[in-house]
Amino acid sequence: MTLLPLLLAGCTPQYEVLLSVASEPPLPVSISTDGIEIPEGIAAAVTAYPYKDGEPLGDDTEIDFVVEGIDVDVVDVTPVSGAFAGAEDADFVVVGVSLGEAELVPLVDDHAAAPISVRVVPQPD
């Protein structure tokens, strides 16, 4: 009977952030379970939906992003203050700075969530 509380004490909450495009950029941006694919030089307004143990968190949840990987300069993520290109619900702007790959690590109330892979691709001709 005393094993159950010990086992539960070892469980840590699982955080996740799902993203969606809040406004259509001039070139297509792909956001899926595989990650983000964004053309170089393009900015996309995105809305972030935080989850803890599969349950959505409230609007008062703080979200931030840390860029990790070998080439951290390929992408930039900036919080939105106010409306961005008609995307009033946007939380962040993701910018494909230069070609390459990186990972965005969401921080949900200062807890690291599952990383999101980012691939910055060339603009089509």
MMTF fields as JSON, N, C-alpha, C and O atoms, coordinates in Angstrom:
{
  "mmtfVersion": "1.0.0",
  "mmtfProducer": "UNKNOWN",
  "numBonds": 499,
  "numAtoms": 500,
  "numGroups": 125,
  "numChains": 1,
  "numModels": 1,
  "chainsPerModel": [1],
  "groupsPerChain": [125],
  "chainIdList": ["A"],
  "bondAtomList": [4, 2, 8, 6, 12, 10, 16, 14, 20, 18, 24, 22, 28, 26, 32, 30, 36, 34, 40, 38, 44, 42, 48, 46, 52, 50, 56, 54, 60, 58, 64, 62, 68, 66, 72, 70, 76, 74, 80, 78, 84, 82, 88, 86, 92, 90, 96, 94, 100, 98, 104, 102, 108, 106, 112, 110, 116, 114, 120, 118, 124, 122, 128, 126, 132, 130, 136, 134, 140, 138, 144, 142, 148, 146, 152, 150, 156, 154, 160, 158, 164, 162, 168, 166, 172, 170, 176, 174, 180, 178, 184, 182, 188, 186, 192, 190, 196, 194, 200, 198, 204, 202, 208, 206, 212, 210, 216, 214, 220, 218, 224, 222, 228, 226, 232, 230, 236, 234, 240, 238, 244, 242, 248, 246, 252, 250, 256, 254, 260, 258, 264, 262, 268, 266, 272, 270, 276, 274, 280, 278, 284, 282, 288, 286, 292, 290, 296, 294, 300, 298, 304, 302, 308, 306, 312, 310, 316, 314, 320, 318, 324, 322, 328, 326, 332, 330, 336, 334, 340, 338, 344, 342, 348, 346, 352, 350, 356, 354, 360, 358, 364, 362, 368, 366, 372, 370, 376, 374, 380, 378, 384, 382, 388, 386, 392, 390, 396, 394, 400, 398, 404, 402, 408, 406, 412, 410, 416, 414, 420, 418, 424, 422, 428, 426, 432, 430, 436, 434, 440, 438, 444, 442, 448, 446, 452, 450, 456, 454, 460, 458, 464, 462, 468, 466, 472, 470, 476, 474, 480, 478, 484, 482, 488, 486, 492, 490, 496, 494],
  "bondOrderList": [1, 1, 1, 1, 1, 1, 1, 1, 1, 1, 1, 1, 1, 1, 1, 1, 1, 1, 1, 1, 1, 1, 1, 1, 1, 1, 1, 1, 1, 1, 1, 1, 1, 1, 1, 1, 1, 1, 1, 1, 1, 1, 1, 1, 1, 1, 1, 1, 1, 1, 1, 1, 1, 1, 1, 1, 1, 1, 1, 1, 1, 1, 1, 1, 1, 1, 1, 1, 1, 1, 1, 1, 1, 1, 1, 1, 1, 1, 1, 1, 1, 1, 1, 1, 1, 1, 1, 1, 1, 1, 1, 1, 1, 1, 1, 1, 1, 1, 1, 1, 1, 1, 1, 1, 1, 1, 1, 1, 1, 1, 1, 1, 1, 1, 1, 1, 1, 1, 1, 1, 1, 1, 1, 1],
  "groupList": [{"groupName": "MET", "atomNameList": ["N", "CA", "C", "O"], "elementList": ["N", "C", "C", "O"], "formalChargeList": [0, 0, 0, 0], "bondAtomList": [1, 0, 2, 1, 3, 2], "bondOrderList": [1, 1, 2], "singleLetterCode": "M", "chemCompType": "L-PEPTIDE LINKING"}, {"groupName": "THR", "atomNameList": ["N", "CA", "C", "O"], "elementList": ["N", "C", "C", "O"], "formalChargeList": [0, 0, 0, 0], "bondAtomList": [1, 0, 2, 1, 3, 2], "bondOrderList": [1, 1, 2], "singleLetterCode": "T", "chemCompType": "L-PEPTIDE LINKING"}, {"groupName": "LEU", "atomNameList": ["N", "CA", "C", "O"], "elementList": ["N", "C", "C", "O"], "formalChargeList": [0, 0, 0, 0], "bondAtomList": [1, 0, 2, 1, 3, 2], "bondOrderList": [1, 1, 2], "singleLetterCode": "L", "chemCompType": "L-PEPTIDE LINKING"}, {"groupName": "PRO", "atomNameList": ["N", "CA", "C", "O"], "elementList": ["N", "C", "C", "O"], "formalChargeList": [0, 0, 0, 0], "bondAtomList": [1, 0, 2, 1, 3, 2], "bondOrderList": [1, 1, 2], "singleLetterCode": "P", "chemCompType": "L-PEPTIDE LINKING"}, {"groupName": "ALA", "atomNameList": ["N", "CA", "C", "O"], "elementList": ["N", "C", "C", "O"], "formalChargeList": [0, 0, 0, 0], "bondAtomList": [1, 0, 2, 1, 3, 2], "bondOrderList": [1, 1, 2], "singleLetterCode": "A", "chemCompType": "L-PEPTIDE LINKING"}, {"groupName": "GLY", "atomNameList": ["N", "CA", "C", "O"], "elementList": ["N", "C", "C", "O"], "formalChargeList": [0, 0, 0, 0], "bondAtomList": [1, 0, 2, 1, 3, 2], "bondOrderList": [1, 1, 2], "singleLetterCode": "G", "chemCompType": "PEPTIDE LINKING"}, {"groupName": "CYS", "atomNameList": ["N", "CA", "C", "O"], "elementList": ["N", "C", "C", "O"], "formalChargeList": [0, 0, 0, 0], "bondAtomList": [1, 0, 2, 1, 3, 2], "bondOrderList": [1, 1, 2], "singleLetterCode": "C", "chemCompType": "L-PEPTIDE LINKING"}, {"groupName": "GLN", "atomNameList": ["N", "CA", "C", "O"], "elementList": ["N", "C", "C", "O"], "formalChargeList": [0, 0, 0, 0], "bondAtomList": [1, 0, 2, 1, 3, 2], "bondOrderList": [1, 1, 2], "singleLetterCode": "Q", "chemCompType": "L-PEPTIDE LINKING"}, {"groupName": "TYR", "atomNameList": ["N", "CA", "C", "O"], "elementList": ["N", "C", "C", "O"], "formalChargeList": [0, 0, 0, 0], "bondAtomList": [1, 0, 2, 1, 3, 2], "bondOrderList": [1, 1, 2], "singleLetterCode": "Y", "chemCompType": "L-PEPTIDE LINKING"}, {"groupName": "GLU", "atomNameList": ["N", "CA", "C", "O"], "elementList": ["N", "C", "C", "O"], "formalChargeList": [0, 0, 0, 0], "bondAtomList": [1, 0, 2, 1, 3, 2], "bondOrderList": [1, 1, 2], "singleLetterCode": "E", "chemCompType": "L-PEPTIDE LINKING"}, {"groupName": "VAL", "atomNameList": ["N", "CA", "C", "O"], "elementList": ["N", "C", "C", "O"], "formalChargeList": [0, 0, 0, 0], "bondAtomList": [1, 0, 2, 1, 3, 2], "bondOrderList": [1, 1, 2], "singleLetterCode": "V", "chemCompType": "L-PEPTIDE LINKING"}, {"groupName": "SER", "atomNameList": ["N", "CA", "C", "O"], "elementList": ["N", "C", "C", "O"], "formalChargeList": [0, 0, 0, 0], "bondAtomList": [1, 0, 2, 1, 3, 2], "bondOrderList": [1, 1, 2], "singleLetterCode": "S", "chemCompType": "L-PEPTIDE LINKING"}, {"groupName": "ILE", "atomNameList": ["N", "CA", "C", "O"], "elementList": ["N", "C", "C", "O"], "formalChargeList": [0, 0, 0, 0], "bondAtomList": [1, 0, 2, 1, 3, 2], "bondOrderList": [1, 1, 2], "singleLetterCode": "I", "chemCompType": "L-PEPTIDE LINKING"}, {"groupName": "ASP", "atomNameList": ["N", "CA", "C", "O"], "elementList": ["N", "C", "C", "O"], "formalChargeList": [0, 0, 0, 0], "bondAtomList": [1, 0, 2, 1, 3, 2], "bondOrderList": [1, 1, 2], "singleLetterCode": "D", "chemCompType": "L-PEPTIDE LINKING"}, {"groupName": "LYS", "atomNameList": ["N", "CA", "C", "O"], "elementList": ["N", "C", "C", "O"], "formalChargeList": [0, 0, 0, 0], "bondAtomList": [1, 0, 2, 1, 3, 2], "bondOrderList": [1, 1, 2], "singleLetterCode": "K", "chemCompType": "L-PEPTIDE LINKING"}, {"groupName": "PHE", "atomNameList": ["N", "CA", "C", "O"], "elementList": ["N", "C", "C", "O"], "formalChargeList": [0, 0, 0, 0], "bondAtomList": [1, 0, 2, 1, 3, 2], "bondOrderList": [1, 1, 2], "singleLetterCode": "F", "chemCompType": "L-PEPTIDE LINKING"}, {"groupName": "HIS", "atomNameList": ["N", "CA", "C", "O"], "elementList": ["N", "C", "C", "O"], "formalChargeList": [0, 0, 0, 0], "bondAtomList": [1, 0, 2, 1, 3, 2], "bondOrderList": [1, 1, 2], "singleLetterCode": "H", "chemCompType": "L-PEPTIDE LINKING"}, {"groupName": "ARG", "atomNameList": ["N", "CA", "C", "O"], "elementList": ["N", "C", "C", "O"], "formalChargeList": [0, 0, 0, 0], "bondAtomList": [1, 0, 2, 1, 3, 2], "bondOrderList": [1, 1, 2], "singleLetterCode": "R", "chemCompType": "L-PEPTIDE LINKING"}],
  "groupTypeList": [0, 1, 2, 2, 3, 2, 2, 2, 4, 5, 6, 1, 3, 7, 8, 9, 10, 2, 2, 11, 10, 4, 11, 9, 3, 3, 2, 3, 10, 11, 12, 11, 1, 13, 5, 12, 9, 12, 3, 9, 5, 12, 4, 4, 4, 10, 1, 4, 8, 3, 8, 14, 13, 5, 9, 3, 2, 5, 13, 13, 1, 9, 12, 13, 15, 10, 10, 9, 5, 12, 13, 10, 13, 10, 10, 13, 10, 1, 3, 10, 11, 5, 4, 15, 4, 5, 4, 9, 13, 4, 13, 15, 10, 10, 10, 5, 10, 11, 2, 5, 9, 4, 9, 2, 10, 3, 2, 10, 13, 13, 16, 4, 4, 4, 3, 12, 11, 10, 17, 10, 10, 3, 7, 3, 13],
  "groupIdList": [1, 2, 3, 4, 5, 6, 7, 8, 9, 10, 11, 12, 13, 14, 15, 16, 17, 18, 19, 20, 21, 22, 23, 24, 25, 26, 27, 28, 29, 30, 31, 32, 33, 34, 35, 36, 37, 38, 39, 40, 41, 42, 43, 44, 45, 46, 47, 48, 49, 50, 51, 52, 53, 54, 55, 56, 57, 58, 59, 60, 61, 62, 63, 64, 65, 66, 67, 68, 69, 70, 71, 72, 73, 74, 75, 76, 77, 78, 79, 80, 81, 82, 83, 84, 85, 86, 87, 88, 89, 90, 91, 92, 93, 94, 95, 96, 97, 98, 99, 100, 101, 102, 103, 104, 105, 106, 107, 108, 109, 110, 111, 112, 113, 114, 115, 116, 117, 118, 119, 120, 121, 122, 123, 124, 125],
  "secStructList": [7, 7, 2, 2, 2, 2, 2, 2, 2, 6, 7, 7, 7, 7, 3, 3, 3, 3, 3, 3, 3, 1, 1, 7, 7, 1, 1, 7, 7, 3, 3, 3, 6, 6, 3, 3, 3, 3, 3, 6, 6, 7, 3, 3, 3, 3, 3, 3, 3, 3, 3, 3, 6, 6, 3, 3, 7, 7, 6, 6, 7, 7, 3, 3, 3, 3, 3, 3, 1, 1, 7, 4, 4, 4, 3, 3, 3, 3, 3, 7, 7, 1, 7, 7, 6, 6, 7, 6, 6, 7, 7, 3, 3, 3, 3, 3, 7, 1, 1, 3, 3, 3, 3, 3, 3, 3, 3, 3, 6, 6, 3, 3, 7, 7, 7, 3, 3, 3, 3, 3, 3, 7, 7, 7, 7],
  "xCoordList": [0.816, 0.0, 0.859, 0.448, 2.022, 2.88, 3.643, 4.27, 3.614, 4.327, 3.656, 4.353, 2.346, 1.633, 2.04, 2.354, 2.051, 2.495, 3.945, 4.276, 4.801, 6.192, 6.287, 7.065, 5.51, 5.529, 4.972, 5.523, 3.91, 3.324, 4.241, 4.25, 4.998, 5.914, 6.997, 7.545, 7.314, 8.346, 7.853, 8.668, 6.559, 5.997, 6.153, 5.876, 6.595, 6.692, 5.695, 5.427, 5.143, 4.18, 4.847, 6.021, 4.092, 4.56, 3.938, 2.716, 4.791, 4.323, 4.488, 5.402, 3.58, 3.614, 3.03, 2.143, 3.526, 2.963, 2.643, 3.52, 1.393, 0.983, 0.896, 0.447, 1.332, 1.34, 0.415, 0.225, -0.159, -0.915, -0.6, -0.308, -0.664, -0.412, -1.612, -2.752, -1.352, -2.429, -2.768, -3.867, -1.852, -2.119, -1.283, -0.193, -1.797, -1.091, 0.068, -0.151, 1.295, 2.441, 2.466, 1.701, 3.333, 3.365, 3.779, 3.428, 4.517, 4.875, 4.399, 4.346, 4.055, 3.524, 4.498, 5.698, 3.943, 4.664, 3.935, 2.711, 4.687, 4.091, 4.34, 5.478, 3.259, 3.359, 2.595, 1.391, 3.314, 2.694, 3.33, 4.149, 2.939, 3.536, 5.011, 5.753, 5.437, 6.858, 7.676, 8.904, 7.028, 7.737, 7.288, 6.19, 8.174, 7.893, 8.827, 10.024, 8.268, 9.085, 8.711, 7.554, 9.703, 9.461, 10.522, 11.698, 10.126, 11.113, 12.005, 11.582, 13.224, 14.186, 13.617, 13.093, 13.726, 13.276, 11.789, 11.303, 11.061, 9.612, 9.297, 9.903, 8.332, 7.844, 6.424, 5.618, 6.117, 4.772, 4.29, 4.99, 3.094, 2.473, 1.863, 1.125, 2.176, 1.661, 0.97, 1.296, 0.01, -0.673, -0.175, -0.08, 0.142, 0.664, -0.405, -1.054, -0.571, -1.554, -0.814, -0.369, -0.674, 0.065, -0.797, -1.988, -0.152, -0.812, 0.067, 1.294, -0.572, 0.117, -0.591, -1.789, 0.158, -0.407, -1.634, -2.61, -1.566, -2.642, -3.826, -4.755, -3.825, -4.93, -4.523, -3.416, -5.406, -5.064, -4.893, -5.598, -3.939, -3.703, -4.394, -4.756, -4.577, -5.302, -4.515, -3.323, -5.217, -4.621, -3.542, -2.733, -3.511, -2.516, -1.183, -0.259, -1.082, 0.142, 1.216, 0.965, 2.407, 3.522, 4.236, 4.562, 4.474, 5.178, 6.339, 6.205, 7.463, 8.63, 9.302, 8.947, 10.257, 10.963, 12.459, 12.934, 13.198, 14.654, 15.032, 14.524, 15.92, 16.386, 17.628, 18.565, 17.629, 18.762, 19.192, 18.46, 20.373, 20.887, 22.245, 22.806, 22.756, 24.082, 24.042, 24.984, 22.953, 22.856, 21.669, 20.607, 21.851, 20.743, 20.336, 19.299, 21.127, 20.817, 19.894, 19.633, 19.391, 18.557, 17.131, 16.427, 16.695, 15.309, 15.266, 16.102, 14.267, 14.054, 12.588, 11.702, 12.345, 10.974, 10.83, 11.585, 9.837, 9.633, 8.185, 7.272, 7.953, 6.565, 5.904, 6.554, 4.622, 3.848, 3.248, 2.656, 3.402, 2.713, 1.735, 2.124, 0.468, -0.544, -0.755, -0.199, -1.549, -1.905, -0.723, 0.069, -0.621, 0.422, -0.251, -0.762, -0.261, -0.786, -2.169, -2.43, -3.042, -4.4, -4.543, -5.604, -3.51, -3.561, -3.653, -2.668, -4.823, -5.009, -4.762, -4.424, -4.927, -4.749, -3.317, -3.021, -2.434, -1.054, -0.329, -0.531, 0.523, 1.328, 2.794, 3.486, 3.255, 4.665, 4.8, 3.898, 5.948, 6.321, 7.549, 8.552, 7.459, 8.573, 9.157, 8.436, 10.474, 11.15, 12.201, 13.058, 12.132, 13.174, 14.322, 14.262, 15.363, 16.461, 17.431, 17.775, 17.873, 18.806, 18.597, 18.019, 19.069, 18.868, 19.492, 20.591, 18.777, 19.32, 18.23, 17.039, 18.669, 17.74, 18.09, 19.254, 17.067, 17.248, 16.055, 15.154, 16.059, 14.922, 14.46, 15.263, 13.14, 12.562, 12.157, 11.427, 12.632, 12.224, 11.263, 11.677, 9.977, 9.025, 9.221, 9.489, 9.088, 9.093, 7.689, 7.228, 7.015, 5.657, 5.743, 6.029, 5.493, 5.662, 7.023, 7.116, 8.067, 9.463, 9.748, 10.8, 8.834, 9.059, 9.315, 8.538, 10.394, 10.701, 9.655, 9.305, 9.16, 8.183, 8.877, 10.067, 8.132, 8.683, 9.221, 8.538, 10.447, 11.039, 10.293, 9.676, 10.368, 9.739, 10.855, 11.601, 10.978, 12.03, 11.628, 10.456, 12.626, 12.407, 13.381, 14.574, 12.839, 13.665, 13.416, 12.291, 14.476, 14.37, 14.842, 15.974, 13.948, 14.196, 14.344, 13.937, 14.93, 15.039, 13.668, 12.734, 13.555, 12.329, 12.239, 13.258, 11.006, 10.883, 11.23, 11.071, 11.703, 12.077, 10.873, 11.011],
  "yCoordList": [-1.198, 0.0, 1.261, 2.273, 1.23, 2.418, 2.602, 3.645, 1.634, 1.771, 2.769, 3.473, 2.854, 3.74, 5.206, 5.853, 5.762, 7.152, 7.352, 8.406, 6.376, 6.507, 6.523, 7.293, 5.69, 5.674, 6.965, 7.495, 7.474, 8.715, 9.899, 10.84, 9.875, 10.983, 11.082, 12.162, 9.97, 9.979, 10.466, 10.714, 10.613, 11.07, 12.586, 13.33, 13.021, 14.457, 14.84, 14.045, 16.035, 16.464, 16.579, 16.934, 16.278, 16.398, 17.645, 17.788, 18.541, 19.777, 19.679, 19.027, 20.342, 20.352, 21.671, 22.231, 22.164, 23.369, 23.045, 22.643, 23.224, 23.057, 24.436, 25.391, 24.535, 25.814, 25.758, 24.703, 26.908, 27.034, 28.398, 29.357, 28.467, 29.729, 30.634, 30.239, 31.853, 32.792, 33.7, 34.252, 33.863, 34.641, 34.049, 33.527, 34.134, 33.548, 34.444, 35.577, 33.939, 34.709, 34.679, 33.932, 35.478, 35.544, 34.224, 33.982, 33.38, 32.05, 31.026, 31.327, 29.825, 28.826, 28.446, 28.283, 28.314, 27.846, 26.596, 26.594, 25.539, 24.285, 24.086, 24.132, 23.865, 23.506, 22.201, 22.131, 21.169, 19.858, 19.178, 19.769, 17.938, 17.186, 16.901, 16.583, 17.015, 16.836, 18.081, 18.009, 19.222, 20.458, 21.591, 21.576, 22.575, 23.775, 23.786, 23.529, 24.086, 24.341, 25.725, 25.989, 26.607, 28.002, 28.451, 28.132, 29.191, 29.687, 30.775, 31.529, 30.824, 31.84, 33.226, 33.48, 34.118, 35.498, 35.716, 36.832, 34.692, 34.802, 34.816, 34.093, 35.659, 35.722, 35.195, 35.51, 34.393, 33.855, 34.106, 33.803, 34.659, 34.833, 33.502, 32.89, 33.052, 31.767, 31.939, 32.829, 31.06, 30.988, 29.742, 28.673, 29.877, 28.765, 28.278, 29.066, 26.957, 26.332, 25.415, 24.337, 25.82, 25.006, 23.909, 24.091, 22.762, 21.619, 21.069, 21.149, 20.518, 19.818, 18.487, 18.44, 17.414, 16.067, 15.896, 15.248, 16.485, 16.341, 17.256, 17.24, 18.053, 18.969, 20.402, 20.821, 21.166, 22.554, 23.402, 23.22, 24.332, 25.269, 26.59, 26.852, 27.414, 28.674, 29.769, 29.629, 30.871, 32.019, 32.7, 33.45, 32.456, 33.102, 32.344, 32.724, 31.282, 30.486, 31.256, 31.788, 31.312, 31.987, 31.004, 29.884, 31.449, 30.624, 31.43, 32.62, 30.781, 31.375, 30.279, 29.108, 30.64, 29.665, 29.877, 31.011, 28.778, 28.801, 28.06, 26.968, 28.646, 27.99, 27.181, 27.698, 25.902, 25.03, 24.337, 24.319, 23.774, 23.026, 23.545, 24.445, 22.961, 23.356, 24.76, 25.532, 25.095, 26.378, 27.171, 27.215, 27.795, 28.484, 29.783, 30.353, 30.263, 31.529, 31.381, 32.371, 30.176, 29.987, 30.464, 30.747, 30.557, 30.943, 31.904, 31.855, 32.777, 33.712, 33.618, 33.515, 33.655, 33.635, 34.824, 34.98, 35.662, 36.884, 36.959, 36.733, 37.272, 37.453, 38.622, 39.621, 38.492, 39.54, 40.436, 39.957, 41.723, 42.676, 43.442, 44.33, 43.084, 43.7, 42.898, 41.811, 43.432, 42.726, 42.684, 43.623, 41.59, 41.414, 40.992, 39.876, 41.851, 41.539, 40.894, 39.906, 41.459, 40.943, 39.698, 39.073, 39.319, 38.109, 38.497, 38.414, 38.917, 39.392, 38.302, 38.603, 37.034, 35.934, 35.409, 34.473, 36.004, 35.507, 35.759, 36.777, 34.802, 34.921, 35.212, 35.888, 34.692, 34.798, 35.006, 34.691, 35.545, 35.608, 34.725, 34.901, 33.772, 32.886, 33.374, 33.536, 33.609, 34.131, 33.137, 32.72, 32.76, 31.94, 32.852, 33.517, 32.898, 33.851, 33.378, 34.145, 32.127, 31.594, 30.091, 29.461, 29.527, 28.106, 27.25, 27.535, 26.191, 25.284, 24.693, 24.836, 24.023, 23.368, 23.698, 23.901, 23.746, 23.999, 23.398, 22.839, 23.519, 23.084, 24.246, 25.0, 24.368, 25.315, 24.515, 23.528, 24.943, 24.309, 25.261, 26.301, 24.909, 25.767, 25.683, 24.612, 26.807, 26.858, 27.256, 28.36, 26.352, 26.582, 26.813, 25.893, 28.051, 28.421, 27.941, 27.382, 28.156, 27.809, 26.307, 25.889, 25.485, 24.041, 23.736, 24.142, 23.026, 22.664, 21.698, 20.717, 21.99, 21.134, 20.376, 20.569, 19.525, 18.744, 19.685, 20.631, 19.432, 20.32, 20.233, 19.219, 21.321, 21.422, 21.635, 22.61, 20.746, 20.908, 22.0, 22.144, 22.763, 23.84, 23.641, 23.409, 23.736, 23.64, 24.88, 25.132, 25.658, 26.847, 26.447, 26.0, 26.617, 26.154, 27.345, 28.456, 27.119, 28.223, 28.658, 27.858, 29.933, 30.4, 29.805, 29.641, 29.474, 28.934, 29.998, 31.197, 29.526, 30.462, 31.033, 31.828],
  "zCoordList": [0.0, 0.0, 0.0, -0.567, 0.61, 0.638, -0.668, -0.855, -1.576, -2.845, -3.778, -4.508, -3.781, -4.687, -4.51, -5.509, -3.3, -3.161, -3.609, -4.151, -3.396, -3.831, -5.341, -5.904, -6.003, -7.453, -8.028, -8.993, -7.466, -7.949, -7.708, -8.502, -6.649, -6.369, -7.438, -7.658, -8.106, -9.136, -10.484, -11.372, -10.669, -11.935, -12.057, -11.116, -13.22, -13.46, -14.537, -15.438, -14.462, -15.472, -16.847, -16.952, -17.879, -19.257, -19.88, -19.919, -20.366, -20.982, -22.495, -22.999, -23.203, -24.656, -25.128, -24.483, -26.248, -26.853, -28.309, -29.074, -28.679, -30.063, -30.692, -30.059, -31.949, -32.651, -33.852, -34.457, -34.192, -35.437, -36.043, -35.328, -37.36, -38.061, -37.828, -38.074, -37.351, -37.031, -38.21, -38.261, -39.152, -40.361, -41.482, -41.248, -42.696, -43.831, -44.274, -44.703, -44.17, -44.671, -46.199, -46.809, -46.828, -48.293, -48.967, -50.122, -48.253, -48.752, -47.73, -46.537, -48.175, -47.245, -46.132, -46.353, -44.938, -43.76, -43.283, -43.159, -43.019, -42.582, -41.091, -40.624, -40.36, -38.943, -38.77, -39.017, -38.342, -38.164, -36.952, -36.248, -36.727, -35.62, -35.873, -34.945, -37.135, -37.468, -37.185, -37.147, -36.984, -36.705, -37.612, -38.166, -37.746, -38.54, -39.74, -39.612, -40.906, -42.088, -42.585, -42.912, -42.637, -42.983, -43.981, -43.808, -45.031, -45.981, -45.36, -44.484, -45.834, -45.398, -45.686, -46.77, -44.704, -44.87, -44.643, -44.827, -44.253, -44.046, -42.548, -41.758, -42.188, -40.809, -40.779, -41.655, -39.773, -39.614, -38.194, -37.228, -38.077, -36.77, -36.365, -37.137, -35.144, -34.673, -33.329, -32.544, -33.092, -31.807, -31.095, -31.698, -29.812, -29.02, -28.052, -27.364, -28.016, -27.129, -26.156, -26.551, -24.898, -23.927, -23.303, -23.051, -23.062, -22.433, -21.32, -21.381, -20.316, -19.23, -19.048, -18.768, -19.209, -19.103, -20.008, -19.631, -21.204, -22.182, -21.982, -22.79, -20.934, -20.652, -21.001, -20.664, -21.677, -22.005, -20.747, -19.755, -20.811, -19.711, -20.016, -21.163, -19.008, -19.141, -19.836, -20.112, -20.112, -20.786, -19.961, -20.509, -18.654, -17.802, -17.795, -17.076, -18.586, -18.659, -19.414, -20.496, -18.841, -19.503, -20.424, -20.03, -21.671, -22.65, -23.201, -23.485, -23.345, -23.976, -24.795, -24.665, -25.627, -26.44, -26.346, -26.279, -26.342, -26.416, -27.691, -27.948, -28.492, -29.712, -29.363, -28.753, -29.756, -29.485, -30.766, -31.756, -30.732, -31.87, -32.277, -31.652, -33.336, -33.834, -34.411, -34.237, -35.098, -35.794, -35.246, -35.867, -34.086, -33.413, -34.098, -33.758, -35.054, -35.708, -36.918, -37.602, -37.202, -38.384, -38.178, -39.148, -36.925, -36.647, -35.466, -34.563, -35.504, -34.405, -33.992, -34.84, -32.706, -32.181, -31.245, -30.286, -31.549, -30.78, -30.309, -31.104, -29.032, -28.574, -29.29, -29.598, -29.55, -30.205, -29.14, -28.172, -29.32, -28.45, -29.332, -30.09, -29.22, -30.065, -31.338, -31.497, -32.23, -33.466, -34.431, -34.505, -35.16, -36.171, -37.462, -37.554, -38.449, -39.779, -39.725, -40.411, -38.911, -38.818, -37.975, -37.981, -37.252, -36.43, -34.963, -34.229, -34.545, -33.178, -32.144, -30.999, -32.531, -31.586, -31.543, -30.801, -32.333, -32.394, -31.081, -30.418, -30.727, -29.524, -29.846, -29.085, -30.988, -31.367, -32.863, -33.64, -33.249, -34.657, -34.821, -34.128, -35.748, -36.066, -37.384, -38.368, -37.399, -38.592, -39.054, -38.275, -40.321, -40.924, -41.305, -42.34, -40.496, -40.676, -41.756, -42.655, -41.679, -42.675, -42.794, -41.908, -43.891, -44.159, -43.07, -42.594, -42.679, -41.682, -40.806, -41.079, -39.743, -38.826, -37.384, -37.039, -36.558, -35.122, -34.405, -35.03, -33.101, -32.288, -31.425, -30.877, -31.321, -30.374, -29.151, -29.255, -28.002, -26.757, -26.063, -25.552, -26.044, -25.35, -23.843, -23.298, -23.186, -21.726, -21.289, -21.581, -20.588, -20.112, -18.613, -17.847, -18.204, -16.794, -16.283, -15.19, -17.065, -16.767, -16.762, -16.279, -17.289, -17.415, -18.889, -19.752, -19.176, -20.562, -21.089, -20.432, -22.287, -22.951, -24.08, -24.33, -24.75, -25.86, -26.932, -27.324, -27.413, -28.428, -29.761, -30.085, -30.519, -31.836, -32.856, -32.756, -33.827, -34.83, -35.825, -36.174, -36.272, -37.234, -38.389, -38.194, -39.584, -40.783, -41.623, -42.053, -41.857, -42.709, -44.099, -44.283, -45.078, -46.439, -47.38, -47.041, -48.574, -49.543, -50.038, -50.095, -50.396, -51.016, -52.415, -53.085, -52.868, -54.227, -55.26, -55.029, -56.391, -57.481, -58.169, -59.098]
}
